[in-house]
Amino acid sequence: MLDITLLREKLDWVKERLKGKMQDLELLDEFPKIDEEFRKIVKIRDDKRSEQNKIAKEIGKLKREGKNPEELMFKAKKLSEEIKAIEKRVKEIEEKRKELLLKIPNIPHESVPDEDRIVKEGGIKREFKFNPIPAHQLCEMLDIVDFKRGAKIAGTHFPCFKGDGALLERALINFMLDFHRKKGYIEVLPPFLCNRKSMFSTGHLPKFEEDMYLIEEEDFFLNPTAEVPLINLHRDEKLNEEDLPLKYVGYTACFRREAGAYGADTRGLQRVHQFDKVELIKFTKPEDSFEELEKMLEDAEEIIKQLELPYRIVLLSKSEMSFSSAKTYDIEVWAPATGKWLEVSSVSNCTDFQSRRANIRLKRKDGRLDYVHTLNGSGVALPRTFIAIVENFQQSDGSVVVPDVLRPYMGGRGRVGAART
């Protein structure tokens, strides 16, 4: 949520910065009207409260002097009824203003381009002496992901990893958790369910409710990303300046209803309703957040390097950034058989946008209060990483070589299956 003072004092600047990110910019023109109405009605309420206090003192004085305060008591009662009606109006306008504020995304940082920009490429694209098989076909041939039985159990876009596939998936999770823990991140295994307030805090509600799985009876949402529970670890708390940055890493299964347009891109593991992800979160001082963003990007990038996958880093444009982000990098890996770059990580600085919603304050050494900045990044998401490993490390016999860094997590196994001879 944006600072109201910023909207009051720099509305034209906000509108200019949000061009390309916010489609319905005309909504911003409603803010001054609603805000002015709110401030006027609050002043009327406060003036009447002040008058009410004066009358109460006069009534007390008359009683002490043994005089009859009946006339003033009648006036006080009438005033109380007026204030009650005004209070109702204050809440109505305040709610209207809040609804408007919730539709305004975070302001892009000045370094965010108008078009996506590739800022780095790494790794080596492998040259094959045979035609590599796309991951969704090879996974079925190796019997490491059972798409049909996953669909039978839950529905389409719910993969079922089995055998060496389940082992490889678990190896990836454990490798990433161990790596980030050694980099100073505190490991957390959070709940996979989130309440409405938690979803609101990160900006997933109210805008993206249709994309989430809701358990209506308890009003719980299935976790869409570990960003939600990890950010809410410190909701309604004050963090000491000397304790920042706070760094967390957490694994969760993630659930999202929206799986993209149906077609070739949704086959196999490219777009699924349930997937595994290791998430990185930071709480930082405002003045340090963009430096910490670069460090978080390096941490996510190092995972891809150690997996020996070809990759590139893209600085996203305004139109491609998430609702809550002020600056985002995507890490994409190359899938040679699929012939595409696949996003496996988004690393974002949300500045104070989430902390205002979640009421996470920074207590300075001199006692001043500020809002912390929150950062999040996939470290990394598994479905497309799994695709990239299967496609980049497949052999002519259909088997898949296990990246060296994962072998200790697979009992020393160096190869998965053999689909053909």
N, C-alpha and C positions, 0 to 999 in steps of 0.2 A: 504494500500500500504506500502511495506517495505521501510525502509531507504536505499537509494542508497549507502551511505557510508558503511553500514553493508554488502551489497552484494560485494562491492569492496574489503573490508578488511577481511571478514570472510565468504567467499563463501562456503568453505568446511564445516564449522560449520553449516551454514544455511541448506545445503543439508542433513547433518546428522540429524538435528532437524526436518526436514520436511519428513523424512522417515516414511511411514505409513499414512501420511496425504495427501501428494502430489504424485499422481500416476506417472505423467510424469516428473520425476526429471531431465531427460536429458535436459529439457528446460533451466535449470539453467546454463548449460554449454555454452549456447548461449550468456549469459549476458556479460561476459568479452570481447567477440569479438565485439558485438554491442556497448558496452560502450566505448571501446578503439577507435573504428571508430568514434564515436560521439565526443570524446574529441579531437581527431586529427583534425577533420574538423572544430571544433569550434576554435581551436588554429590558423588554417590557416585563418579563417574568421577574428579573432581578430587581427592577424598580418597585414592583408590587410587593416583593418579599421584604424589601427595605422598609416600605410603608407599613407592612404588616408588623415588622419588628418594633417600629416606633409606636404603633397603636398598642401593642402588647405591653410596652413599658409604661405608656400612659394609663392603661387599665390597672396595672400593678400599683402605680402611684395613687390613683383614685381610691383603690381598695385600702391602701395603707392609711389614707386620710379619712376613711370612713364615708366616702362619697359613693354615689351610685354610678357604675360604669356601663349601665345597660345600653345606652346609645352607642358607645364605642364598641361594645361586645357585638351588637347587631352589625356594625360596620365591619368588624373583624371577621365575622362569619361570612358576610357577603364577599369580602376580599379573598377569603380562603377558597370559596367556591370558584371565583374568577381565576385564581392561581392554579387550581386543579385543572380547569379547562385549558388554560394556557400550557400547563405541563404536558397535557395530552398532545397538544399541537406541536410543542417542542420535540417530543419523541417522534411524531410523524415526519416532521421535516428532517430531523437528524437521521432517521432511517432512510429517507429518500436520498439524502446526501451521501450516506454510507453506501447505498446501492450503486450510486454513480461512481464513487471512488473505487469500488471493487471491480469496475469494468475497465479501469485505466491500467495498462501494463507498466512495467518498470521502464525507466528512461534509458535508452542505449548510451553506453559510454562514448566519448568523443572519438575513440580509436576504432569504433565499429564501422566497417565499410558499407557502401550501398549495395555491393555485390559480394558474394562469397569469394574468399581469397585463399588460395593454397599457400601456406606459409612455410611448409617443410615437407620433404619426402624422405623416407628411410627404408632400409631393407632392400633386398634384391629379388626382383621378379624371376621366378624359376622358368627355365626353358624346358619344355617336355618333349620327349622323343615319341610320345604317344598322345592320343587325344584324351585329356583328363575328363573324368566323369563328374558331373555336377553332384554336389553334396547330397541332395535329397535322394538321388538314385543310388549313390554309393552307400549311404547309410542303410538303405533297405537291402542292398546286396550283401553287405557285411552283417546285417541283422543287429545293428547297434542302436537304431532308433526305429520304433514301431509306430508309424503314423496311423495305421488302420486301427490298431487296438487302442491307441490313445483317443482316437475319435469315438470308438465304441464306448469307452469309459466315460468320457466327458463331452466330446464333440470335436468338430474340426478345429485345427489350430491349437490343439493340446497334445504336444509330442510326448511319447513314452520312451525314455532312454532305457536301454537294457544291456546286460552283459558288459562288454568292453566300452560301450557308449556311456553307460552309467558310471563306470569307473573313470573314464576320461573326464566326464562332467565334474565329478567330485574332485578329481585331481586338480582341475583348473581352479575350482573354488578354494581349495586348501592352499594351493600355491600362492594365489593372490592375497588371501588373508595373511599368510605368513610373511609375504614380501612387504605389505603395507604396515604390518605390525612392527617389523624391523625398522621401518622408516619413521617410527614414532607415533603412528596412529593407534588409538585405543580401540580394541576390538569390542564390538557390541553385537549380540544376537537379539534383535528387538522383536516385539510382537508382529505377526503378519496381518493383524487387523488394526485398523485405525479409526478413531472416532471422528465425528464431523469437525470438531474444533481443530484437530490435528491437520486434517485435510485443508481447512480454511487457512491455517497458519502458513502453509507453503505455497498457497496460491492455486491449488488444484480445485478448490471450491470458491465460488459457485460456478465458475466458467466451464469446468471440464467434468461436471457430474455425470454426464451421459457416457463418458468414456470409462467410468469406473464400475466395478462390481459392488453392488450394495446389498447387505443383509438387512432387509427392511425391519424385521421384528426388533432387532437391537440397535438399528441405525448405525451399523458398523460398515466400513468399506474394506474390501480386500486391498492390501497394500499394493499401490501401483509402482512404487519404487521405495527403496530404503531411505531415500532423501526425507520422506515424510516422517517416519518414526525418529530418525536421528536428529533432525532439526528440532523436533518437539521434546527432545530430552531436556532442553533448557527453557521451555515455554514458561512465561511468567516468572523468570528468574533474573537476577542481576549477576553478571560475571565480572570478576575483578580484572582490572587492566593487566596486572602482573601475571595472570594465568593464561593470557592469550598469546599465540593462537591455541585453541583447543582443536584437536584433530581426532576424528572418529572414522573407523572403517566397520562396515557391517554387511553381512550376507543376508539376503532374503530371496524367497521366491517372489516374483512380481506378477500382477494380474491386471490386464487391460482388455476391455471389451472391444475397442477399435483395433482392427487388424489390417487396415488399409484396403485399397481397391483389390478386388479379387482378380486373379490372373496368375501369370508366371511368377510375379514377385512374391506371391503369398504361398508358394509351394514349399514344403519342407519346413525349414527353421527360420526363414527370412522374416516372416511376420507371424507371431504366435500370441495367443491369449495368456499363456503362462510361461514365464522364463526365469532363469536364475541370473542374479547380478550381484556383484560386489561393489558397494557404494562408498565413496569418500565424502566426508563432510568437514568443513572448517568453520570455526567462529573466530573472527579476527577483529582487530582494531580497524576503523575506517581508513586510516592513513596507510595501512599495510595490505589492504585486501587485494589490490591488483598485482602486487609483488607475490603474494601468496597464491594467486591464481596461476601464475607462471610456474611456481613450484609444484602445485597440484597437477598441472598439465604434464610436467616432467615425470611425476610419479606414475601417472596413467600410461604415458608413452613408454616408460621403462618395461612395463608388463609386455607390451607388444614387441619390444626389442628382444626381450629374453625368450619370447616364443618364436623368434626368428621369422616374423611375418612381414611381408612388404606392406608399408603403410604410408599414409600422408595425413597432415594436420591442416584443417580448414578453419579459418577465422570466419565465423558466420556473419552474414549480413543482417540488417535490421529485420527484414521480412522473415528470416529463417529462425530467429531466436525465440526462445520460450517466453511465455507471458511474464515470468518473474525475473528473467535474466537481464543484466546490464551489459554483459559481454560473455560470449560463448565460443569455445573451440570444439570442433568435432575431430575425433580420430577415426579414420577409415582404414580398413584393411582390404587388400586385394584378394578377390576370389577368382582364380584363373579359369576354372571351368564354367562358372556362372558368368564370368566376363564383366564383373562389376566391382566398384568400390563399395564396401559395406560399412556403415557406421557402427562402431563398437563402443564408443565413449563420447559423451558430451561433458565438457568441463566448464562450469559457469560461475560467475560472480553475480550474486543477486543483491549486492550492496545491502542497504537497510530495508529493502522492500519486504522481505519475509519477517525480519525481526520486529518491524512495526506491527505486523499482523499477530505475531506470536508473543509480543511484549517481552523481548529479550534485550535487556539493557546492559550497557557497559558502565561499570563504576570506575571512574578515573581515580588516580591516586590522590588528586586534590579534592575528591568528593563529588565532582561534577558527574552528571548522568548523560549518557549518549546511547545510541543504538549500535549494537554490534553489526558487522557485516557477515553475511553467510555465504559460503561457497559450497558447491556440490559437484561431484564428478563420478562418472562410472569408472570403476577401477579393476575390471571392466565388465560389460554385459556379455553373457556367454553364448547365446544362440548363434550370432554371426561370427563370433570368435571360433566357435566349434566348426562352423562351415569353412572358415578360412584355413583352419588346421587340416581338416579332412581333404580339402582341395589342394592345398599347397604341398602337403606331405604324402600324397598318394603315390603309389608305385605302379609299375607296369602290370603287376599281378593283381592289382586292386587293393592290396594292403595299404595301411597308413602308418608311416613312421611316427613314433611319439617324439615330440620335441624333447631335447636333453633335459631341460629344466623340469619337465613333468615326470620323468621316469622314477625319481625317488618316491613320488606319490602314487605310482602304479606298480609298486613291488618290483621295480627294476625292469618292467616290461619295455621293450624297445619298438614293438610293432603291434598294430591292431589288425587282426583278421587277414583274410585273403579272399577276394571275391571272384578271381578268375586265374587261370594258369596260362 
